[in-house]
Amino acid sequence: MDNRHTIILMQTSHNRATRTFMDYQSISQAMDGICALYERKLKEINPTIRNISYDINDLYNFIDGLTDMSALVYDHSIQAYLPCDRQWIKQKTLQRLKKLAQRIE
């Protein structure tokens, strides 16, 4: 079920020139990509800190702080992309991080 092509659409500021997209082969890869985007932003803001940690609320604040973020997820049954909102993205990132945390334990 996870193996569904996913396109993340985002706009980082009110400037329309900041609109961009990222595409992934699965929902999991897309959620990993969003986390990596946030982690790069943290490193950019804190270049001297070697080990940066964050919690889910920090990630949610990052997602909410973007002017726009949504996803298009391919549905094989209708052969079309379904739009998913920011809330869906936050739910899926939480599920993904929980799944990764279980692997570490």
C-alpha positions as CSV (number, residue, x, y, z in Angstrom):
1,M,0.0,0.0,0.0
2,D,2.9,2.3,0.8
3,N,4.4,1.9,-2.7
4,R,2.4,4.8,-4.2
5,H,4.1,7.6,-6.1
6,T,3.9,10.8,-4.0
7,I,4.5,14.4,-5.0
8,I,5.0,16.9,-2.2
9,L,4.0,20.5,-3.2
10,M,5.3,23.3,-1.1
11,Q,5.7,27.0,-0.9
12,T,8.2,28.3,1.7
13,S,7.1,32.0,1.8
14,H,4.5,34.3,0.4
15,N,6.8,34.8,-2.6
16,R,5.3,32.7,-5.4
17,A,8.8,32.0,-6.7
18,T,9.4,29.8,-3.7
19,R,6.9,27.2,-5.0
20,T,8.5,23.9,-5.6
21,F,7.8,20.1,-5.6
22,M,9.6,16.9,-4.6
23,D,8.6,13.5,-5.9
24,Y,9.1,10.1,-4.4
25,Q,8.4,6.5,-5.2
26,S,6.5,5.9,-1.9
27,I,4.7,7.7,0.9
28,S,7.4,6.6,3.3
29,Q,10.1,8.1,1.1
30,A,8.1,11.4,0.9
31,M,7.9,11.6,4.7
32,D,11.6,10.8,5.0
33,G,12.2,13.7,2.5
34,I,10.1,16.1,4.6
35,C,12.1,15.2,7.7
36,A,15.4,15.6,5.8
37,L,14.3,19.0,4.6
38,Y,13.6,20.0,8.2
39,E,16.9,18.6,9.4
40,R,18.8,20.5,6.7
41,K,17.0,23.7,7.8
42,L,18.0,23.0,11.5
43,K,21.7,22.5,10.4
44,E,21.5,25.8,8.4
45,I,20.2,27.7,11.4
46,N,22.6,26.0,13.9
47,P,25.8,25.4,11.9
48,T,28.1,24.9,15.0
49,I,25.9,22.3,16.7
50,R,27.0,18.7,15.8
51,N,24.1,16.7,17.2
52,I,20.7,18.3,16.7
53,S,17.6,16.7,18.0
54,Y,13.9,17.7,17.6
55,D,10.5,16.3,18.6
56,I,7.4,15.9,16.6
57,N,6.0,19.3,17.7
58,D,9.1,21.0,16.3
59,L,8.5,19.2,13.0
60,Y,4.8,20.2,13.0
61,N,5.8,23.8,13.6
62,F,8.1,23.7,10.6
63,I,5.3,22.2,8.4
64,D,2.8,24.7,9.7
65,G,5.3,27.6,9.2
66,L,5.4,27.0,5.5
67,T,3.1,29.1,3.4
68,D,1.7,26.0,1.8
69,M,2.4,22.2,1.8
70,S,0.3,19.4,0.3
71,A,0.8,16.1,-1.3
72,L,-0.5,14.3,-4.4
73,V,-0.6,10.5,-3.9
74,Y,-1.2,8.2,-6.8
75,D,-4.1,5.8,-6.4
76,H,-3.7,2.8,-8.7
77,S,-7.4,1.9,-8.5
78,I,-8.5,5.2,-10.2
79,Q,-5.2,5.8,-12.0
80,A,-5.1,9.4,-10.7
81,Y,-3.5,11.5,-8.0
82,L,-5.4,12.2,-4.8
83,P,-4.7,15.5,-3.0
84,C,-3.7,15.3,0.7
85,D,-3.6,18.3,3.0
86,R,-1.0,19.4,5.5
87,Q,-2.8,17.6,8.3
88,W,-2.5,14.3,6.4
89,I,1.2,15.0,5.9
90,K,1.7,15.6,9.7
91,Q,-0.2,12.3,10.5
92,K,1.9,10.4,8.0
93,T,5.2,11.8,9.3
94,L,4.3,10.8,12.8
95,Q,3.5,7.3,11.7
96,R,6.7,7.1,9.8
97,L,8.8,8.3,12.7
98,K,7.1,5.9,15.1
99,K,7.8,3.0,12.7
100,L,11.5,4.0,12.5
101,A,11.7,4.3,16.3
102,Q,10.4,0.8,16.7
103,R,13.2,-0.5,14.5
104,I,15.8,1.1,16.7
105,E,14.4,-0.4,20.0
